[in-house]
Amino acid sequence: PHDFFDASLCACKSLTATWYAKKLGFPLTSVDIEVTRDNANERHGEYKLTVKATFHGPLTDEQKEKLHTAIERCPVQRLMTQVKITVEDVR
């Protein structure tokens, strides 16, 4: 289950970068997103994900920076970090 949780963040960041680049006409050819998990303190309420994004194509440094900023606001990251989530099991 943790792999799916982490993968959802990767997928969202990749899709966000692709969408943003297309919208602004950036020459993005592909995106690599790597997530490293540190769940050593999960039982104490801490689950840390470190994200490394690599953008490919003839992009300027400014375009790469804008893509990094955009993926920091992807919907899944906002859900993971800014929303109180309640799970209700129905029988």
DAHUQUI-V621321 format. One line per field, one symbol per residue. phi: phi as a letter, one per 30 degrees, with the letter a starting at -180 (. if undefined). psi: psi as a letter, one per 30 degrees, with the letter a starting at -180 (. if undefined). burial: # if it has 16 or more other ideal C-beta (glycine too) atoms within 10 Angstrom, else .. A space follows every 10 residues. Layout:
phi: ???
psi: ???
burial: ???
//
This chain:
phi: .dddedddde dddddddddd dddcidddca bcbbcccbcd cedcibbccc cccbcckdcd dddddddddd ddcdeddddd cbcdccccdc c
psi: eeeeeeeeee eeeeeeeeee eeeggkhkel kkkkkkkjge gefggkjkkk kjkkkklikl eeeeeeeeee ffgleeeeef ffkkkkkjkk .
burial: .....#.### .#######.# #....#.#.. #.#.#..... ........#. #.#.#...#. ..##.##..# #..#.##..# .......... .
//
